[in-house]
Amino acid sequence: MRGRRILIAVVAFAAAFAFTKYWDFVLTPPIGHAKYQAIFLTNGQTYFGRYLDRLGPYVKLDNAFYIQQQAAQQEGQQGDLKLVRRGSELHEPDAEMLIPKDAILFIEDLRPDSQVSLFMDKNTR
Amino acid sequence: MKLPWMLPWLVAPILAGAVVATMVDVGSLPFVGTEKISAVFFTDGQAYFGHLDDNPLTGTLTMRDVYYLGDAKGRGTDYEASVVKRGTEVHQPADGMRIRRDKVLVIERVGLTSPVARAIAAQRSLDERAR
């Protein structure tokens, strides 16, 4: 009897562990259910991607993109803006990004026909 | 139907499994797969790379075996990036940096073939040779 209960306890522990890892505390996006969102951070940076709200201190951003300003060709001019997929930096990060909720100013849904959404549709892994 | 045995043998293990899963990053364990290096970007623009222990029940993250970007040009190597191991500063800190979570902007997993990962591997072999 005791051996059976220990087995049940081990299976229950393993199942709860596996389910929690699989679930990863991801909640349904709180706004809109659009495919992509824009996340504005407290330091002024903006990331675009698939925003996944989670229980706990972090949110997840899948397939992150950001806007990069290219160097100006002539002095006094502003460089062109370019949408870049996160992953080509020196540390070549994975597609998934964790962002503390404290570091977020606000989040917006992107319209499916926006230039950014269309670009991400074409360039998503 | 009362099943008092369920509390210690079923409910408690389920809760324990969920809590342990929250606190343990399986991918970061040394015996599981390849090494996992995390990149932590601070709100002030600093970036550190290393092994991250992140317990969501506390307000701090702990990073061990910490590296940060150095000046690649001054090193005379072919690497795109150069890193410095944390610990060689004037105050010679011990391994284990406790980071306030509210000062973290972003956490990412470092690609193992990235210039940063290769620079860390090179720095480690240099450090081992120097010992």
gemmi code that builds the backbone of each chain (N, CA, C; Angstrom):
import gemmi

chains = {
    "A": [
        ("MET", (0.836, -1.212, 0.000), (0.000, 0.000, 0.000), (0.873, 1.265, 0.000)),
        ("ARG", (1.888, 1.254, 0.877), (2.760, 2.418, 0.999), (3.556, 2.643, -0.297)),
        ("GLY", (3.992, 1.525, -0.883), (4.732, 1.625, -2.141), (3.876, 2.232, -3.244)),
        ("ARG", (2.597, 1.869, -3.267), (1.691, 2.416, -4.284), (1.502, 3.921, -4.097)),
        ("ARG", (1.407, 4.321, -2.839), (1.223, 5.756, -2.560), (2.476, 6.565, -2.940)),
        ("ILE", (3.612, 5.975, -2.695), (4.857, 6.662, -3.084), (4.904, 6.818, -4.613)),
        ("LEU", (4.483, 5.770, -5.298), (4.443, 5.824, -6.764), (3.487, 6.921, -7.238)),
        ("ILE", (2.306, 6.990, -6.598), (1.329, 8.040, -6.952), (1.943, 9.423, -6.712)),
        ("ALA", (2.647, 9.568, -5.586), (3.260, 10.869, -5.256), (4.305, 11.248, -6.301)),
        ("VAL", (5.129, 10.278, -6.701), (6.186, 10.558, -7.686), (5.573, 10.937, -9.034)),
        ("VAL", (4.547, 10.175, -9.438), (3.885, 10.468, -10.717), (3.211, 11.842, -10.657)),
        ("ALA", (2.555, 12.137, -9.533), (1.879, 13.441, -9.389), (2.893, 14.577, -9.458)),
        ("PHE", (4.047, 14.399, -8.792), (5.099, 15.420, -8.810), (5.607, 15.631, -10.236)),
        ("ALA", (5.905, 14.509, -10.917), (6.452, 14.601, -12.278), (5.439, 15.222, -13.237)),
        ("ALA", (4.161, 14.824, -13.092), (3.131, 15.358, -13.990), (2.958, 16.859, -13.767)),
        ("ALA", (2.938, 17.267, -12.500), (2.776, 18.701, -12.202), (3.975, 19.483, -12.718)),
        ("PHE", (5.175, 18.914, -12.544), (6.402, 19.566, -13.024), (6.343, 19.738, -14.543)),
        ("ALA", (6.004, 18.633, -15.238), (5.980, 18.668, -16.708), (4.899, 19.627, -17.213)),
        ("PHE", (3.726, 19.581, -16.586), (2.638, 20.454, -17.039), (3.007, 21.929, -16.832)),
        ("THR", (3.609, 22.224, -15.675), (3.969, 23.619, -15.394), (5.006, 24.117, -16.387)),
        ("LYS", (5.977, 23.240, -16.707), (7.000, 23.627, -17.687), (6.377, 23.838, -19.071)),
        ("TYR", (5.458, 22.931, -19.443), (4.819, 23.041, -20.758), (3.968, 24.303, -20.835)),
        ("TRP", (3.222, 24.542, -19.791), (2.318, 25.690, -19.763), (3.119, 27.003, -19.720)),
        ("ASP", (4.189, 27.006, -18.923), (5.073, 28.162, -18.772), (4.308, 29.410, -18.323)),
        ("PHE", (3.215, 29.233, -17.648), (2.438, 30.323, -17.050), (1.914, 31.327, -18.076)),
        ("VAL", (1.824, 30.871, -19.327), (1.366, 31.782, -20.378), (-0.146, 31.950, -20.291)),
        ("LEU", (-0.580, 33.199, -20.290), (-2.006, 33.519, -20.272), (-2.398, 34.010, -21.663)),
        ("THR", (-3.669, 34.077, -21.915), (-4.137, 34.623, -23.194), (-3.763, 36.100, -23.241)),
        ("PRO", (-3.346, 36.592, -24.391), (-3.049, 38.026, -24.466), (-4.230, 38.856, -23.976)),
        ("PRO", (-3.986, 39.832, -23.126), (-5.084, 40.561, -22.505), (-5.801, 41.514, -23.451)),
        ("ILE", (-5.130, 41.885, -24.542), (-5.788, 42.837, -25.441), (-5.960, 42.228, -26.818)),
        ("GLY", (-7.127, 42.432, -27.373), (-7.372, 42.198, -28.786), (-7.271, 40.807, -29.370)),
        ("HIS", (-6.264, 40.045, -29.026), (-5.938, 38.781, -29.685), (-5.380, 39.012, -31.092)),
        ("ALA", (-4.783, 40.146, -31.342), (-4.135, 40.363, -32.629), (-2.911, 39.456, -32.712)),
        ("LYS", (-2.421, 39.261, -33.916), (-1.292, 38.353, -34.096), (-0.003, 38.938, -33.508)),
        ("TYR", (0.182, 40.235, -33.683), (1.408, 40.878, -33.217), (1.083, 42.066, -32.327)),
        ("GLN", (2.044, 42.370, -31.458), (1.897, 43.521, -30.567), (3.174, 44.372, -30.608)),
        ("ALA", (3.019, 45.614, -30.189), (4.166, 46.504, -29.990), (4.331, 46.691, -28.491)),
        ("ILE", (5.551, 46.512, -27.997), (5.815, 46.686, -26.571), (6.745, 47.874, -26.398)),
        ("PHE", (6.300, 48.854, -25.675), (7.098, 50.048, -25.417), (7.705, 49.925, -24.024)),
        ("LEU", (9.032, 50.006, -23.958), (9.728, 49.821, -22.692), (10.035, 51.158, -22.028)),
        ("THR", (10.328, 51.081, -20.742), (10.546, 52.309, -19.964), (11.788, 53.076, -20.415)),
        ("ASN", (12.731, 52.406, -21.079), (13.946, 53.111, -21.521), (13.792, 53.700, -22.927)),
        ("GLY", (12.578, 53.618, -23.489), (12.342, 54.221, -24.798), (12.410, 53.234, -25.951)),
        ("GLN", (12.894, 52.027, -25.703), (12.963, 51.030, -26.780), (11.571, 50.476, -27.075)),
        ("THR", (11.395, 50.039, -28.306), (10.140, 49.414, -28.714), (10.446, 48.103, -29.411)),
        ("TYR", (9.744, 47.073, -29.036), (9.876, 45.781, -29.707), (8.526, 45.372, -30.274)),
        ("PHE", (8.572, 44.676, -31.399), (7.364, 44.137, -32.019), (7.479, 42.617, -32.031)),
        ("GLY", (6.366, 41.943, -31.897), (6.395, 40.490, -31.938), (5.126, 39.919, -31.359)),
        ("ARG", (5.191, 38.629, -31.028), (4.027, 37.974, -30.448), (4.160, 38.048, -28.933)),
        ("TYR", (3.298, 38.857, -28.331), (3.344, 39.103, -26.892), (2.564, 38.025, -26.160)),
        ("LEU", (3.209, 37.404, -25.167), (2.531, 36.369, -24.379), (2.556, 36.783, -22.919)),
        ("ASP", (1.388, 37.094, -22.401), (1.302, 37.470, -20.984), (1.485, 36.212, -20.141)),
        ("ARG", (2.177, 36.368, -19.013), (2.439, 35.221, -18.151), (2.157, 35.575, -16.705)),
        ("LEU", (1.839, 34.566, -15.916), (1.826, 34.746, -14.472), (3.277, 34.929, -14.044)),
        ("GLY", (3.519, 35.671, -12.956), (4.893, 35.848, -12.510), (5.483, 37.148, -13.019)),
        ("PRO", (6.772, 37.341, -12.773), (7.365, 38.662, -13.017), (7.657, 39.010, -14.481)),
        ("TYR", (7.619, 38.019, -15.406), (8.012, 38.295, -16.787), (6.873, 38.080, -17.777)),
        ("VAL", (6.953, 38.792, -18.890), (6.148, 38.449, -20.061), (7.121, 37.885, -21.102)),
        ("LYS", (6.563, 37.221, -22.096), (7.408, 36.625, -23.123), (7.118, 37.314, -24.449)),
        ("LEU", (8.147, 37.538, -25.235), (7.959, 38.079, -26.579), (8.615, 37.112, -27.557)),
        ("ASP", (7.786, 36.576, -28.451), (8.267, 35.611, -29.435), (8.538, 36.319, -30.749)),
        ("ASN", (9.591, 35.914, -31.441), (9.931, 36.488, -32.738), (9.985, 38.007, -32.691)),
        ("ALA", (10.895, 38.509, -31.899), (10.962, 39.959, -31.674), (11.626, 40.680, -32.854)),
        ("PHE", (11.085, 41.819, -33.174), (11.651, 42.739, -34.168), (11.802, 44.097, -33.498)),
        ("TYR", (12.691, 44.900, -34.034), (12.813, 46.271, -33.531), (13.217, 47.183, -34.673)),
        ("ILE", (13.038, 48.478, -34.443), (13.367, 49.451, -35.486), (14.780, 49.963, -35.261)),
        ("GLN", (15.568, 49.921, -36.318), (16.951, 50.389, -36.233), (17.105, 51.583, -37.159)),
        ("GLN", (17.742, 52.629, -36.640), (17.992, 53.784, -37.495), (19.362, 53.635, -38.138)),
        ("GLN", (19.394, 53.657, -39.454), (20.668, 53.515, -40.150), (21.410, 54.844, -40.188)),
        ("ALA", (22.722, 54.760, -40.385), (23.537, 55.977, -40.397), (23.101, 56.887, -41.555)),
        ("ALA", (23.098, 58.180, -41.286), (22.698, 59.136, -42.326), (23.757, 59.196, -43.409)),
        ("GLN", (23.308, 59.341, -44.656), (24.255, 59.425, -45.777), (24.970, 60.774, -45.790)),
        ("GLN", (24.211, 61.810, -45.414), (24.809, 63.142, -45.381), (24.596, 63.762, -44.016)),
        ("GLU", (25.501, 64.676, -43.676), (25.365, 65.345, -42.381), (24.088, 66.178, -42.332)),
        ("GLY", (23.436, 66.174, -41.193), (22.206, 66.944, -41.046), (20.959, 66.177, -41.437)),
        ("GLN", (21.139, 65.078, -42.167), (19.985, 64.253, -42.536), (19.761, 63.165, -41.495)),
        ("GLN", (18.534, 62.675, -41.435), (18.256, 61.547, -40.546), (18.394, 60.253, -41.331)),
        ("GLY", (18.969, 59.226, -40.685), (19.114, 57.936, -41.350), (17.774, 57.250, -41.538)),
        ("ASP", (17.726, 56.326, -42.507), (16.482, 55.578, -42.747), (16.183, 54.639, -41.582)),
        ("LEU", (14.893, 54.383, -41.379), (14.491, 53.434, -40.344), (14.316, 52.056, -40.984)),
        ("LYS", (14.788, 51.030, -40.273), (14.732, 49.685, -40.828), (14.221, 48.734, -39.746)),
        ("LEU", (13.337, 47.842, -40.119), (12.831, 46.859, -39.161), (13.761, 45.647, -39.174)),
        ("VAL", (14.278, 45.286, -38.000), (15.284, 44.230, -37.904), (14.776, 43.131, -36.990)),
        ("ARG", (15.009, 41.893, -37.394), (14.619, 40.798, -36.505), (15.689, 40.568, -35.449)),
        ("ARG", (15.262, 40.436, -34.210), (16.190, 40.170, -33.112), (16.836, 38.798, -33.328)),
        ("GLY", (18.151, 38.732, -33.223), (18.813, 37.444, -33.422), (20.135, 37.591, -34.146)),
        ("SER", (20.346, 38.769, -34.764), (21.589, 38.935, -35.516), (22.605, 39.757, -34.723)),
        ("GLU", (22.358, 39.952, -33.433), (23.282, 40.739, -32.612), (24.503, 39.890, -32.235)),
        ("LEU", (25.433, 40.483, -31.536), (26.677, 39.785, -31.190), (26.433, 38.500, -30.406)),
        ("HIS", (25.374, 38.477, -29.601), (25.126, 37.271, -28.801), (24.100, 36.348, -29.461)),
        ("GLU", (23.641, 36.692, -30.667), (22.711, 35.868, -31.457), (21.652, 35.192, -30.596)),
        ("PRO", (20.784, 35.992, -29.977), (19.820, 35.414, -29.021), (18.777, 34.533, -29.700)),
        ("ASP", (18.185, 33.646, -28.891), (17.056, 32.834, -29.346), (15.875, 33.751, -29.651)),
        ("ALA", (14.848, 33.166, -30.300), (13.692, 33.966, -30.717), (12.875, 34.480, -29.540)),
        ("GLU", (13.045, 33.839, -28.403), (12.197, 34.159, -27.255), (12.888, 35.151, -26.327)),
        ("MET", (12.139, 36.145, -25.897), (12.703, 37.207, -25.066), (11.853, 37.332, -23.796)),
        ("LEU", (12.493, 37.396, -22.638), (11.746, 37.603, -21.394), (11.894, 39.058, -20.976)),
        ("ILE", (10.786, 39.688, -20.657), (10.814, 41.104, -20.276), (10.100, 41.254, -18.934)),
        ("PRO", (10.781, 41.819, -17.934), (10.097, 42.046, -16.658), (8.913, 43.010, -16.848)),
        ("LYS", (7.825, 42.724, -16.174), (6.632, 43.566, -16.339), (6.904, 45.021, -15.923)),
        ("ASP", (7.825, 45.189, -14.958), (8.170, 46.543, -14.497), (8.800, 47.377, -15.602)),
        ("ALA", (9.414, 46.717, -16.596), (10.145, 47.445, -17.634), (9.248, 47.860, -18.796)),
        ("ILE", (7.958, 47.535, -18.700), (7.045, 47.838, -19.806), (6.216, 49.076, -19.495)),
        ("LEU", (6.191, 49.990, -20.469), (5.330, 51.165, -20.335), (3.916, 50.840, -20.797)),
        ("PHE", (3.805, 50.383, -22.045), (2.496, 49.969, -22.545), (2.628, 49.046, -23.747)),
        ("ILE", (1.509, 48.410, -24.066), (1.471, 47.412, -25.142), (0.309, 47.761, -26.065)),
        ("GLU", (0.550, 47.622, -27.355), (-0.530, 47.865, -28.312), (-0.622, 46.703, -29.294)),
        ("ASP", (-1.831, 46.415, -29.723), (-2.016, 45.448, -30.807), (-1.646, 46.108, -32.128)),
        ("LEU", (-1.098, 45.318, -33.044), (-0.833, 45.829, -34.389), (-1.961, 45.399, -35.319)),
        ("ARG", (-2.344, 46.288, -36.190), (-3.360, 45.916, -37.187), (-2.756, 44.901, -38.148)),
        ("PRO", (-3.540, 43.906, -38.598), (-2.964, 42.889, -39.490), (-2.473, 43.447, -40.815)),
        ("ASP", (-3.001, 44.621, -41.213), (-2.572, 45.189, -42.489), (-1.516, 46.275, -42.317)),
        ("SER", (-0.981, 46.403, -41.088), (0.062, 47.426, -40.887), (1.355, 46.975, -41.567)),
        ("GLN", (2.187, 47.946, -41.926), (3.456, 47.637, -42.604), (4.321, 46.713, -41.758)),
        ("VAL", (4.311, 46.956, -40.445), (5.140, 46.140, -39.541), (4.621, 44.704, -39.503)),
        ("SER", (3.302, 44.531, -39.397), (2.721, 43.178, -39.369), (3.026, 42.429, -40.656)),
        ("LEU", (2.868, 43.109, -41.788), (3.108, 42.456, -43.074), (4.568, 42.035, -43.201)),
        ("PHE", (5.472, 42.915, -42.727), (6.899, 42.597, -42.783), (7.201, 41.383, -41.890)),
        ("MET", (6.597, 41.367, -40.700), (6.857, 40.256, -39.780), (6.272, 38.951, -40.313)),
        ("ASP", (5.113, 39.043, -40.970), (4.529, 37.838, -41.588), (5.499, 37.219, -42.589)),
        ("LYS", (6.140, 38.077, -43.355), (7.056, 37.600, -44.394), (8.343, 37.042, -43.796)),
        ("ASN", (8.771, 37.603, -42.664), (10.098, 37.288, -42.144), (10.097, 36.482, -40.852)),
        ("THR", (8.958, 35.958, -40.473), (8.909, 35.160, -39.250), (9.475, 33.778, -39.517)),
        ("ARG", (10.219, 33.275, -38.514), (10.876, 31.967, -38.660), (9.850, 30.844, -38.724)),
    ],
    "B": [
        ("MET", (-16.981, 11.273, 0.031), (-15.934, 10.280, 0.304), (-14.671, 11.007, 0.802)),
        ("LYS", (-14.214, 10.599, 1.976), (-13.026, 11.250, 2.527), (-11.782, 10.462, 2.151)),
        ("LEU", (-10.847, 11.131, 1.619), (-9.596, 10.468, 1.273), (-8.434, 11.252, 1.894)),
        ("PRO", (-8.279, 11.128, 3.216), (-7.236, 11.934, 3.879), (-5.828, 11.615, 3.387)),
        ("TRP", (-5.642, 10.395, 2.846), (-4.294, 10.051, 2.377), (-3.881, 10.879, 1.171)),
        ("MET", (-4.899, 11.469, 0.486), (-4.587, 12.215, -0.741), (-3.765, 13.473, -0.488)),
        ("LEU", (-3.948, 14.050, 0.700), (-3.261, 15.321, 0.976), (-1.740, 15.173, 0.889)),
        ("PRO", (-1.153, 14.247, 1.688), (0.310, 14.130, 1.578), (0.789, 13.409, 0.315)),
        ("TRP", (-0.004, 12.535, -0.258), (0.492, 11.677, -1.334), (0.103, 12.158, -2.727)),
        ("LEU", (-0.849, 13.089, -2.831), (-1.271, 13.539, -4.160), (-1.236, 15.070, -4.275)),
        ("VAL", (-1.941, 15.744, -3.351), (-2.042, 17.208, -3.444), (-0.674, 17.855, -3.182)),
        ("ALA", (0.007, 17.399, -2.135), (1.316, 17.990, -1.798), (2.334, 17.786, -2.928)),
        ("PRO", (2.439, 16.561, -3.506), (3.388, 16.414, -4.632), (3.028, 17.273, -5.840)),
        ("ILE", (1.718, 17.450, -6.107), (1.327, 18.306, -7.239), (1.784, 19.741, -6.988)),
        ("LEU", (1.525, 20.233, -5.780), (1.951, 21.606, -5.455), (3.473, 21.720, -5.512)),
        ("ALA", (4.157, 20.704, -4.953), (5.625, 20.735, -4.945), (6.166, 20.721, -6.373)),
        ("GLY", (5.569, 19.881, -7.237), (6.018, 19.814, -8.629), (5.865, 21.140, -9.335)),
        ("ALA", (4.731, 21.817, -9.092), (4.490, 23.112, -9.732), (5.474, 24.163, -9.224)),
        ("VAL", (5.713, 24.157, -7.897), (6.624, 25.159, -7.320), (8.056, 24.919, -7.806)),
        ("VAL", (8.489, 23.656, -7.812), (9.858, 23.346, -8.263), (10.016, 23.721, -9.737)),
        ("ALA", (8.985, 23.439, -10.549), (9.056, 23.792, -11.971), (9.187, 25.292, -12.159)),
        ("THR", (8.555, 26.059, -11.268), (8.652, 27.513, -11.336), (10.066, 27.989, -11.047)),
        ("MET", (10.720, 27.288, -10.116), (12.018, 27.773, -9.641), (13.201, 27.207, -10.420)),
        ("VAL", (13.015, 26.081, -11.103), (14.144, 25.423, -11.764), (14.022, 25.562, -13.276)),
        ("ASP", (15.063, 26.080, -13.880), (15.138, 26.106, -15.337), (15.903, 24.864, -15.768)),
        ("VAL", (15.166, 23.878, -16.272), (15.788, 22.588, -16.602), (16.943, 22.773, -17.583)),
        ("GLY", (16.729, 23.666, -18.535), (17.758, 23.900, -19.542), (19.052, 24.438, -18.971)),
        ("SER", (18.982, 25.053, -17.796), (20.187, 25.642, -17.209), (20.950, 24.653, -16.335)),
        ("LEU", (20.362, 23.485, -16.095), (21.055, 22.514, -15.251), (22.278, 21.984, -15.996)),
        ("PRO", (23.392, 21.779, -15.273), (24.640, 21.429, -15.958), (24.608, 20.081, -16.657)),
        ("PHE", (23.740, 19.159, -16.196), (23.756, 17.820, -16.794), (22.721, 17.668, -17.909)),
        ("VAL", (22.039, 18.725, -18.259), (21.021, 18.636, -19.308), (21.502, 19.372, -20.557)),
        ("GLY", (21.795, 18.618, -21.608), (22.121, 19.209, -22.907), (23.355, 20.090, -22.869)),
        ("THR", (23.363, 21.064, -23.765), (24.513, 21.949, -23.879), (24.426, 23.079, -22.859)),
        ("GLU", (25.521, 23.800, -22.750), (25.551, 24.904, -21.786), (24.531, 25.977, -22.166)),
        ("LYS", (23.919, 26.572, -21.172), (22.962, 27.646, -21.415), (23.519, 28.939, -20.826)),
        ("ILE", (23.789, 29.891, -21.690), (24.273, 31.200, -21.231), (23.163, 32.204, -21.460)),
        ("SER", (22.894, 32.992, -20.429), (21.846, 34.013, -20.538), (22.475, 35.387, -20.704)),
        ("ALA", (21.760, 36.245, -21.400), (22.164, 37.647, -21.510), (21.151, 38.473, -20.730)),
        ("VAL", (21.659, 39.303, -19.824), (20.775, 40.165, -19.045), (21.103, 41.612, -19.388)),
        ("PHE", (20.111, 42.324, -19.879), (20.276, 43.737, -20.221), (19.624, 44.581, -19.138)),
        ("PHE", (20.383, 45.540, -18.597), (19.864, 46.391, -17.530), (19.169, 47.621, -18.121)),
        ("THR", (18.383, 48.251, -17.284), (17.669, 49.453, -17.736), (18.646, 50.595, -18.050)),
        ("ASP", (19.858, 50.539, -17.472), (20.814, 51.623, -17.742), (21.695, 51.325, -18.963)),
        ("GLY", (21.428, 50.226, -19.666), (22.174, 49.936, -20.888), (23.272, 48.903, -20.728)),
        ("GLN", (23.628, 48.533, -19.495), (24.673, 47.518, -19.317), (24.154, 46.140, -19.704)),
        ("ALA", (25.068, 45.267, -20.117), (24.686, 43.890, -20.462), (25.697, 42.931, -19.832)),
        ("TYR", (25.195, 41.852, -19.247), (26.051, 40.826, -18.659), (25.632, 39.464, -19.191)),
        ("PHE", (26.606, 38.567, -19.303), (26.345, 37.221, -19.819), (26.819, 36.197, -18.791)),
        ("GLY", (26.043, 35.153, -18.579), (26.460, 34.132, -17.615), (25.354, 33.153, -17.326)),
        ("HIS", (25.565, 32.378, -16.263), (24.557, 31.382, -15.857), (23.593, 32.032, -14.880)),
        ("LEU", (22.331, 31.983, -15.227), (21.333, 32.729, -14.467), (20.468, 31.798, -13.619)),
        ("ASP", (20.363, 32.121, -12.331), (19.387, 31.464, -11.446), (18.303, 32.485, -11.184)),
        ("ASP", (17.094, 32.161, -11.609), (16.016, 33.129, -11.462), (14.896, 32.508, -10.645)),
        ("ASN", (14.833, 32.874, -9.403), (13.765, 32.398, -8.535), (12.673, 33.463, -8.487)),
        ("PRO", (11.518, 33.183, -9.102), (10.481, 34.219, -9.183), (9.881, 34.589, -7.827)),
        ("LEU", (10.186, 33.784, -6.795), (9.632, 34.097, -5.481), (10.448, 35.166, -4.760)),
        ("THR", (11.619, 35.518, -5.308), (12.417, 36.580, -4.696), (12.518, 37.754, -5.669)),
        ("GLY", (13.012, 38.867, -5.182), (13.116, 40.059, -6.032), (14.435, 40.164, -6.764)),
        ("THR", (15.296, 39.140, -6.604), (16.617, 39.227, -7.241), (16.901, 37.999, -8.102)),
        ("LEU", (17.767, 38.213, -9.084), (18.283, 37.122, -9.910), (19.741, 36.950, -9.513)),
        ("THR", (20.235, 35.741, -9.616), (21.660, 35.525, -9.337), (22.346, 35.044, -10.615)),
        ("MET", (23.417, 35.731, -10.960), (24.168, 35.351, -12.157), (25.568, 34.917, -11.732)),
        ("ARG", (25.992, 33.761, -12.233), (27.329, 33.247, -11.924), (28.146, 33.107, -13.202)),
        ("ASP", (29.463, 33.036, -13.025), (30.368, 32.933, -14.178), (30.029, 34.071, -15.154)),
        ("VAL", (30.172, 35.281, -14.658), (29.662, 36.461, -15.369), (30.731, 37.077, -16.279)),
        ("TYR", (30.312, 37.455, -17.471), (31.184, 38.142, -18.429), (30.473, 39.389, -18.943)),
        ("TYR", (31.256, 40.369, -19.356), (30.681, 41.530, -20.023), (31.564, 41.902, -21.213)),
        ("LEU", (31.010, 42.678, -22.118), (31.739, 42.996, -23.341), (32.924, 43.908, -23.045)),
        ("GLY", (34.065, 43.576, -23.658), (35.240, 44.414, -23.534), (35.562, 45.026, -24.884)),
        ("ASP", (36.758, 45.553, -24.994), (37.169, 46.199, -26.241), (37.854, 45.171, -27.135)),
        ("ALA", (37.162, 44.725, -28.189), (37.715, 43.684, -29.065), (38.924, 44.188, -29.848)),
        ("LYS", (38.923, 45.476, -30.161), (40.017, 46.020, -30.992), (41.345, 45.978, -30.254)),
        ("GLY", (41.306, 46.264, -28.967), (42.538, 46.340, -28.189), (43.164, 44.995, -27.903)),
        ("ARG", (42.448, 43.888, -28.190), (42.923, 42.558, -27.822), (43.815, 41.925, -28.876)),
        ("GLY", (43.718, 42.407, -30.110), (44.522, 41.824, -31.173), (44.124, 40.403, -31.532)),
        ("THR", (42.840, 40.067, -31.372), (42.364, 38.730, -31.756), (41.454, 38.851, -32.964)),
        ("ASP", (41.100, 37.686, -33.542), (40.207, 37.681, -34.704), (38.740, 37.665, -34.296)),
        ("TYR", (38.474, 37.604, -33.008), (37.088, 37.517, -32.574), (36.362, 38.847, -32.779)),
        ("GLU", (35.070, 38.701, -33.172), (34.257, 39.913, -33.347), (33.987, 40.585, -32.017)),
        ("ALA", (33.906, 39.771, -30.973), (33.601, 40.307, -29.645), (34.707, 39.914, -28.678)),
        ("SER", (34.886, 40.728, -27.679), (35.822, 40.403, -26.622), (35.088, 40.542, -25.295)),
        ("VAL", (35.308, 39.611, -24.402), (34.609, 39.683, -23.119), (35.607, 39.724, -21.976)),
        ("VAL", (35.154, 40.257, -20.872), (35.952, 40.342, -19.656), (35.204, 39.573, -18.571)),
        ("LYS", (35.932, 38.724, -17.828), (35.257, 37.999, -16.754), (35.119, 38.890, -15.535)),
        ("ARG", (33.938, 38.918, -15.013), (33.667, 39.709, -13.810), (34.466, 39.116, -12.640)),
        ("GLY", (35.174, 39.967, -11.924), (35.983, 39.491, -10.814), (37.368, 40.110, -10.840)),
        ("THR", (37.712, 40.713, -12.006), (39.051, 41.290, -12.140), (39.042, 42.800, -11.886)),
        ("GLU", (37.928, 43.323, -11.420), (37.821, 44.759, -11.189), (38.584, 45.134, -9.908)),
        ("VAL", (38.665, 46.411, -9.640), (39.449, 46.893, -8.501), (38.957, 46.273, -7.186)),
        ("HIS", (37.651, 46.108, -7.060), (37.122, 45.567, -5.793), (37.087, 44.038, -5.789)),
        ("GLN", (37.535, 43.391, -6.877), (37.655, 41.937, -7.008), (36.457, 41.188, -6.419)),
        ("PRO", (35.298, 41.361, -7.035), (34.107, 40.700, -6.486), (34.177, 39.179, -6.641)),
        ("ALA", (33.544, 38.477, -5.703), (33.450, 37.019, -5.789), (32.400, 36.655, -6.839)),
        ("ASP", (32.417, 35.388, -7.250), (31.448, 34.946, -8.253), (30.039, 34.983, -7.652)),
        ("GLY", (29.092, 35.417, -8.438), (27.702, 35.471, -7.957), (27.230, 36.897, -7.827)),
        ("MET", (26.572, 37.352, -8.882), (26.099, 38.737, -8.918), (24.594, 38.710, -8.656)),
        ("ARG", (24.166, 39.398, -7.630), (22.729, 39.452, -7.344), (22.152, 40.704, -7.994)),
        ("ILE", (21.170, 40.497, -8.843), (20.637, 41.576, -9.679), (19.195, 41.864, -9.278)),
        ("ARG", (18.897, 43.120, -9.055), (17.504, 43.482, -8.737), (16.649, 43.329, -9.994)),
        ("ARG", (15.546, 42.616, -9.859), (14.723, 42.333, -11.034), (14.142, 43.609, -11.644)),
        ("ASP", (13.866, 44.615, -10.804), (13.259, 45.834, -11.356), (14.264, 46.685, -12.134)),
        ("LYS", (15.529, 46.272, -12.139), (16.536, 46.975, -12.947), (16.851, 46.220, -14.244)),
        ("VAL", (16.147, 45.116, -14.457), (16.378, 44.310, -15.669), (15.415, 44.737, -16.758)),
        ("LEU", (15.954, 44.916, -17.955), (15.117, 45.319, -19.086), (14.681, 44.100, -19.891)),
        ("VAL", (15.631, 43.232, -20.185), (15.359, 42.081, -21.051), (16.286, 40.934, -20.670)),
        ("ILE", (15.776, 39.706, -20.786), (16.620, 38.513, -20.620), (16.509, 37.677, -21.888)),
        ("GLU", (17.662, 37.252, -22.402), (17.665, 36.418, -23.607), (18.646, 35.267, -23.430)),
        ("ARG", (18.464, 34.242, -24.243), (19.391, 33.117, -24.245), (20.436, 33.365, -25.323)),
        ("VAL", (21.709, 33.245, -24.954), (22.798, 33.512, -25.907), (22.960, 32.320, -26.851)),
        ("GLY", (23.055, 32.593, -28.134), (23.313, 31.538, -29.114), (24.704, 30.967, -28.915)),
        ("LEU", (24.843, 29.647, -28.957), (26.126, 29.028, -28.609), (27.186, 29.173, -29.694)),
        ("THR", (26.760, 29.577, -30.894), (27.760, 29.819, -31.942), (27.960, 31.319, -32.169)),
        ("SER", (27.378, 32.122, -31.291), (27.457, 33.577, -31.463), (28.859, 34.084, -31.130)),
        ("PRO", (29.219, 35.263, -31.629), (30.524, 35.840, -31.271), (30.734, 35.968, -29.760)),
        ("VAL", (29.670, 36.274, -29.031), (29.814, 36.413, -27.572), (30.140, 35.062, -26.946)),
        ("ALA", (29.420, 34.000, -27.358), (29.672, 32.666, -26.787), (31.084, 32.198, -27.129)),
        ("ARG", (31.538, 32.487, -28.364), (32.889, 32.066, -28.754), (33.947, 32.853, -27.977)),
        ("ALA", (33.658, 34.134, -27.736), (34.601, 34.948, -26.961), (34.664, 34.465, -25.507)),
        ("ILE", (33.538, 34.045, -24.961), (33.537, 33.515, -23.587), (34.359, 32.228, -23.531)),
        ("ALA", (34.159, 31.341, -24.524), (34.926, 30.085, -24.557), (36.423, 30.373, -24.663)),
        ("ALA", (36.774, 31.348, -25.489), (38.196, 31.704, -25.656), (38.759, 32.274, -24.358)),
        ("GLN", (37.984, 33.110, -23.696), (38.439, 33.718, -22.440), (38.628, 32.651, -21.363)),
        ("ARG", (37.716, 31.686, -21.347), (37.824, 30.606, -20.362), (39.109, 29.806, -20.586)),
        ("SER", (39.412, 29.492, -21.845), (40.621, 28.699, -22.089), (41.871, 29.509, -21.760)),
        ("LEU", (41.822, 30.823, -22.003), (42.959, 31.679, -21.612), (43.133, 31.677, -20.090)),
        ("ASP", (41.999, 31.787, -19.380), (42.057, 31.800, -17.911), (42.596, 30.483, -17.362)),
        ("GLU", (42.192, 29.362, -18.010), (42.655, 28.047, -17.529), (44.153, 27.899, -17.767)),
        ("ARG", (44.625, 28.398, -18.904), (46.054, 28.297, -19.197), (46.865, 29.142, -18.219)),
        ("ALA", (46.264, 30.275, -17.822), (46.996, 31.177, -16.918), (47.095, 30.610, -15.502)),
        ("ARG", (46.234, 29.657, -15.148), (46.238, 29.100, -13.786), (47.421, 28.179, -13.538)),
    ],
}
model = gemmi.Model(1)
for chain_id, residues in chains.items():
    chain = gemmi.Chain(chain_id)
    for i, (resn, *xyz) in enumerate(residues, 1):
        res = gemmi.Residue()
        res.name, res.seqid = resn, gemmi.SeqId(i, " ")
        for name, pos in zip(("N", "CA", "C"), xyz):
            atom = gemmi.Atom()
            atom.name, atom.element = name, gemmi.Element(name[0])
            atom.pos, atom.b_iso = gemmi.Position(*pos), 0.0
            res.add_atom(atom)
        chain.add_residue(res)
    model.add_chain(chain)
structure = gemmi.Structure()
structure.add_model(model)
structure.setup_entities()
